[in-house]
């Protein structure tokens, strides 16, 4: 492009000199122009080679992941556009790599957790299986060990099922439905598995919700989420206590509150109780620490929220808010 411009300048100058009938001036001007073109061409080539060298060094730094481009220092023109596009590409690749690395670490942690949680019941099963091989083992002991093995197998099955559910929720692979359900009926079914436990412990289990109250949610999984919270409250309420589940609605949400007057949760443990495998405070040895984590995931996947407040010695209250516009 620069050569074409110089050519036109020379032609104009030569034409002007010819019109003025000064051939000597034509030769001088022509020589100056040719020299200027030569020097300009060298300078242009040097500048282009310098830019390409800088760009090459720039790409090398990016490849070695030493630095990211500084947009404030990008040039104008085609090289500036190229650097800007490289910047966008590098940022995109960096974000994708970070996401992939995070998922990889999550998978490693999950496998480690599964291994840790299954190791204890498997060791127990192995020991009792070896004892059952003894032909002189009394029949009552044989029945006892068989029941314990069955219990441990059920525990492993439950654990794997819940861990798979959590992994599906994390990967956004669990498709939740939009069912029009009775709130009272959903709460009743959520509490049903713990009615006997509550009766044996002397804990009053009470549901307060209007018969005509309805909401849109995945019936099965929302029941599972509420059930896990109710279970936690019943287990941590002493004889003579109560667990109360109430529901009300506004124009924006359905609010479910699960209260107990049990032992409560210490302040330092409150921020962590929805974390997976967290076993702080007064949780029993049999607790795995995934029930509340799964409840939170299920509720959040339906555009809901769950929060908790508690005071040691006075009890705990879980507040589930399911918004009217359910986004699944």
C-alpha positions as CSV (number, residue, x, y, z in Angstrom):
1,X,0.0,0.0,0.0
2,X,2.8,2.4,0.9
3,X,4.6,1.6,-2.4
4,X,1.5,2.5,-4.4
5,X,1.2,5.8,-2.5
6,X,4.8,6.7,-3.2
7,X,4.4,5.8,-6.9
8,X,1.5,8.2,-7.2
9,X,3.4,11.0,-5.4
10,X,6.4,10.5,-7.8
11,X,4.1,10.6,-10.8
12,X,2.5,13.9,-9.6
13,X,5.9,15.5,-8.9
14,X,7.3,14.4,-12.2
15,X,4.2,15.7,-14.0
16,X,4.4,19.1,-12.3
17,X,8.1,19.4,-13.2
18,X,7.5,18.4,-16.8
19,X,4.8,21.0,-17.0
20,X,7.2,23.6,-15.7
21,X,9.8,22.4,-18.2
22,X,12.6,21.7,-15.6
23,X,14.2,18.3,-16.5
24,X,17.0,18.8,-14.0
25,X,14.6,19.3,-11.3
26,X,12.7,16.1,-12.4
27,X,15.9,14.0,-12.0
28,X,16.6,15.5,-8.6
29,X,13.1,15.0,-7.3
30,X,12.9,11.5,-8.8
31,X,16.2,10.5,-7.1
32,X,15.0,11.9,-3.8
33,X,11.7,10.1,-4.1
34,X,13.3,6.8,-5.0
35,X,15.7,7.1,-2.0
36,X,12.7,8.0,0.2
37,X,10.8,5.1,-1.0
38,X,13.7,2.7,-0.4
39,X,14.2,4.1,3.2
40,X,10.5,4.0,3.9
41,X,10.3,0.4,2.6
42,X,13.1,-0.6,4.9
43,X,11.6,1.2,7.9
44,X,8.2,-0.3,7.2
45,X,9.7,-3.8,6.9
46,X,11.7,-3.3,10.1
47,X,8.6,-2.2,12.0
48,X,6.5,-5.1,10.7
49,X,9.2,-7.6,11.6
50,X,9.4,-6.0,15.1
51,X,5.6,-6.3,15.5
52,X,5.7,-9.9,14.4
53,X,8.6,-10.6,16.8
54,X,6.6,-9.0,19.7
55,X,3.5,-10.9,18.7
56,X,5.5,-14.2,18.6
57,X,6.9,-13.5,22.1
58,X,3.5,-12.6,23.2
59,X,2.1,-16.0,22.0
60,X,5.0,-17.7,23.7
61,X,4.2,-16.2,27.0
62,X,0.6,-17.2,26.6
63,X,1.5,-20.7,25.7
64,X,3.7,-20.9,28.8
65,X,0.8,-19.4,30.8
66,X,3.0,-16.8,32.3
67,X,0.7,-13.8,31.7
68,X,-2.5,-12.7,30.1
69,X,-2.7,-9.9,27.6
70,X,-3.1,-6.3,28.8
71,X,-6.0,-4.8,26.9
72,X,-4.9,-1.3,27.7
73,X,-1.7,-1.9,25.7
74,X,-3.2,-3.5,22.6
75,X,-2.4,-1.8,19.3
76,X,-4.8,-0.3,16.9
77,X,-5.3,-1.7,13.4
78,X,-5.1,-5.3,12.3
79,X,-2.5,-6.3,14.9
80,X,-4.6,-4.8,17.6
81,X,-7.7,-6.7,16.4
82,X,-5.6,-9.9,16.3
83,X,-4.3,-9.3,19.9
84,X,-7.8,-8.6,21.1
85,X,-9.1,-11.9,19.6
86,X,-6.2,-13.8,21.1
87,X,-7.1,-12.3,24.4
88,X,-10.7,-13.5,24.1
89,X,-9.6,-16.9,23.1
90,X,-7.1,-17.3,25.9
91,X,-9.6,-16.1,28.5
92,X,-12.2,-18.6,27.2
93,X,-9.7,-21.5,27.2
94,X,-8.5,-20.5,30.7
95,X,-12.1,-20.4,32.0
96,X,-12.9,-23.8,30.4
97,X,-9.7,-25.3,31.9
98,X,-10.6,-23.9,35.4
99,X,-14.1,-25.4,35.1
100,X,-12.7,-28.7,34.0
101,X,-10.1,-28.7,36.7
102,X,-12.8,-27.9,39.4
103,X,-15.0,-30.7,38.2
104,X,-12.0,-33.1,38.2
105,X,-11.3,-32.1,41.8
106,X,-15.0,-32.5,42.7
107,X,-15.0,-36.0,41.2
108,X,-11.8,-36.9,43.1
109,X,-13.3,-35.7,46.3
110,X,-16.6,-37.5,45.7
111,X,-14.8,-40.8,45.0
112,X,-12.7,-40.3,48.1
113,X,-15.8,-39.6,50.2
114,X,-17.6,-42.7,48.8
115,X,-14.6,-44.8,49.5
116,X,-14.3,-43.5,53.1
117,X,-18.1,-43.9,53.8
118,X,-18.3,-47.5,52.4
119,X,-15.1,-48.7,54.0
120,X,-16.5,-49.1,57.5
121,X,-19.6,-51.1,56.7
122,X,-17.7,-53.3,54.3
123,X,-15.1,-54.1,57.0
124,X,-18.0,-55.0,59.4
125,X,-19.6,-57.3,56.7
126,X,-16.3,-59.0,56.1
127,X,-15.7,-59.8,59.8
128,X,-19.3,-61.1,60.3
129,X,-19.1,-63.2,57.1
130,X,-15.9,-64.8,58.4
131,X,-17.6,-65.6,61.7
132,X,-20.6,-67.1,59.9
133,X,-18.2,-69.6,58.3
134,X,-17.7,-71.2,61.8
135,X,-19.9,-74.4,61.8
136,X,-20.0,-74.3,65.7
137,X,-21.5,-70.8,65.8
138,X,-24.7,-70.8,67.8
139,X,-27.9,-70.3,65.9
140,X,-28.9,-67.1,67.7
141,X,-25.5,-65.6,66.9
142,X,-25.9,-66.6,63.3
143,X,-29.2,-64.9,63.1
144,X,-27.8,-61.8,64.7
145,X,-24.9,-61.5,62.3
146,X,-27.2,-62.1,59.3
147,X,-29.4,-59.3,60.4
148,X,-26.4,-57.0,60.9
149,X,-25.1,-57.9,57.5
150,X,-28.5,-57.1,55.9
151,X,-28.5,-53.8,57.8
152,X,-25.0,-52.8,56.6
153,X,-25.9,-53.7,53.0
154,X,-29.0,-51.6,53.2
155,X,-26.9,-48.7,54.6
156,X,-24.4,-49.0,51.7
157,X,-27.3,-49.1,49.2
158,X,-28.8,-46.0,50.7
159,X,-25.5,-44.2,50.7
160,X,-24.8,-45.0,47.1
161,X,-28.3,-44.0,46.0
162,X,-28.0,-40.6,47.7
163,X,-24.5,-40.0,46.5
164,X,-25.6,-40.7,42.9
165,X,-28.5,-38.3,43.4
166,X,-26.1,-35.6,44.6
167,X,-23.8,-36.2,41.7
168,X,-26.8,-35.9,39.3
169,X,-27.8,-32.7,40.9
170,X,-24.3,-31.3,40.7
171,X,-24.1,-32.2,37.0
172,X,-27.6,-30.8,36.3
173,X,-28.7,-34.2,35.0
174,X,-31.6,-34.8,37.4
175,X,-34.7,-33.5,35.6
176,X,-37.2,-32.2,38.2
177,X,-40.9,-32.2,37.3
178,X,-43.5,-29.5,37.8
179,X,-46.4,-31.1,39.6
180,X,-49.4,-29.4,41.1
181,X,-49.4,-30.9,44.6
182,X,-51.2,-30.5,47.9
183,X,-48.8,-28.9,50.4
184,X,-50.5,-30.6,53.4
185,X,-50.4,-34.0,51.7
186,X,-46.7,-33.6,50.8
187,X,-45.8,-32.7,54.4
188,X,-47.8,-35.7,55.7
189,X,-45.9,-38.1,53.5
190,X,-42.6,-36.5,54.4
191,X,-43.3,-37.1,58.1
192,X,-44.8,-40.6,57.8
193,X,-41.5,-42.5,57.9
194,X,-40.7,-40.9,61.3
195,X,-44.0,-41.3,63.1
196,X,-43.0,-44.5,64.8
197,X,-39.6,-43.1,65.8
198,X,-41.2,-39.9,67.2
199,X,-43.7,-42.0,69.1
200,X,-40.9,-44.2,70.6
201,X,-39.0,-41.1,71.6
202,X,-42.0,-39.4,73.1
203,X,-41.8,-36.5,70.6
204,X,-44.9,-34.8,69.3
205,X,-44.9,-34.6,65.5
206,X,-47.5,-32.0,64.3
207,X,-48.4,-30.6,60.9
208,X,-50.2,-27.3,60.5
209,X,-51.3,-26.5,56.9
210,X,-54.5,-25.7,55.2
211,X,-56.2,-28.5,53.1
212,X,-56.6,-26.3,50.0
213,X,-53.0,-25.1,49.9
214,X,-51.2,-26.1,46.7
215,X,-47.8,-25.4,45.0
216,X,-45.9,-26.4,41.9
217,X,-42.8,-28.6,42.5
218,X,-41.4,-32.0,41.9
219,X,-43.5,-34.0,44.3
220,X,-41.2,-37.0,44.8
221,X,-37.9,-35.0,45.3
222,X,-39.4,-32.2,47.3
223,X,-40.9,-34.8,49.7
224,X,-37.4,-36.3,50.0
225,X,-35.9,-32.9,50.8
226,X,-38.5,-32.1,53.5
227,X,-38.2,-35.6,54.9
228,X,-34.5,-35.3,55.4
229,X,-35.0,-32.1,57.4
230,X,-37.8,-33.6,59.5
231,X,-35.6,-36.6,60.2
232,X,-32.8,-34.4,61.5
233,X,-35.3,-32.5,63.8
234,X,-36.8,-35.7,65.3
235,X,-33.4,-37.3,65.9
236,X,-32.2,-34.2,67.9
237,X,-35.3,-33.7,70.0
238,X,-35.6,-35.3,73.4
239,X,-38.5,-37.0,75.0
240,X,-41.4,-34.6,75.7
241,X,-40.3,-32.3,72.9
242,X,-42.1,-31.5,69.7
243,X,-41.4,-31.0,66.0
244,X,-43.9,-28.7,64.3
245,X,-44.2,-28.3,60.5
246,X,-46.2,-25.3,59.4
247,X,-46.9,-23.9,55.9
248,X,-48.3,-20.6,54.6
249,X,-48.4,-18.8,51.3
250,X,-47.9,-15.3,49.9
251,X,-48.3,-14.0,46.4
252,X,-44.6,-14.8,45.8
253,X,-43.9,-18.1,47.6
254,X,-44.9,-21.1,49.7
255,X,-43.2,-21.0,53.0
256,X,-42.6,-24.2,55.0
257,X,-41.1,-24.0,58.5
258,X,-39.9,-27.0,60.4
259,X,-39.3,-26.2,64.1
260,X,-38.2,-28.3,67.0
261,X,-37.4,-27.5,70.7
262,X,-34.5,-29.9,70.8
263,X,-30.9,-29.5,71.7
264,X,-30.1,-26.8,69.0
265,X,-27.0,-26.2,66.9
266,X,-24.0,-24.3,68.1
267,X,-23.3,-21.1,66.3
268,X,-20.0,-22.2,64.8
269,X,-21.7,-25.2,63.2
270,X,-24.6,-23.4,61.6
271,X,-22.8,-22.2,58.5
272,X,-21.7,-25.7,57.7
273,X,-24.7,-28.0,58.3
274,X,-25.7,-28.0,54.6
275,X,-22.2,-29.0,53.5
276,X,-21.7,-32.5,52.2
277,X,-20.2,-35.0,54.7
278,X,-20.1,-32.4,57.4
279,X,-20.5,-34.0,60.8
280,X,-20.2,-31.4,63.5
281,X,-21.7,-30.8,66.9
282,X,-24.1,-33.5,68.1
283,X,-24.6,-35.6,65.0
284,X,-24.8,-39.3,65.8
285,X,-22.0,-41.7,64.7
286,X,-24.4,-43.3,62.2
287,X,-24.9,-39.9,60.5
288,X,-23.2,-39.6,57.1
289,X,-23.8,-35.9,56.6
290,X,-25.5,-35.9,53.1
291,X,-29.2,-35.6,53.9
292,X,-29.3,-31.9,54.5
293,X,-26.9,-31.2,51.6
294,X,-29.2,-33.1,49.3
295,X,-32.2,-31.3,50.6
296,X,-30.6,-27.9,49.9
297,X,-29.6,-29.0,46.4
298,X,-33.1,-30.3,45.5
299,X,-34.8,-27.1,46.8
300,X,-32.3,-24.8,45.1
301,X,-32.8,-26.6,41.8
302,X,-36.5,-25.6,42.0
303,X,-35.7,-21.9,42.5
304,X,-36.2,-22.2,46.2
305,X,-34.2,-21.4,49.3
306,X,-33.6,-23.0,52.6
307,X,-32.2,-21.4,55.7
308,X,-31.7,-22.3,59.3
309,X,-31.5,-20.5,62.7
310,X,-30.9,-22.2,66.0
311,X,-30.0,-21.7,69.6
312,X,-28.3,-24.3,71.8
313,X,-30.8,-25.7,74.3
314,X,-33.8,-24.0,72.7
315,X,-34.2,-25.6,69.3
316,X,-33.8,-25.2,65.6
317,X,-36.0,-23.8,62.8
318,X,-35.6,-24.6,59.1
319,X,-37.3,-22.2,56.6
320,X,-38.0,-23.5,53.1
321,X,-39.2,-20.9,50.6
322,X,-40.5,-22.2,47.3
323,X,-41.2,-19.3,44.9
324,X,-44.3,-19.3,42.8
325,X,-42.4,-19.0,39.6
326,X,-40.6,-22.3,39.6
327,X,-37.6,-22.5,37.3
328,X,-36.3,-26.0,36.8
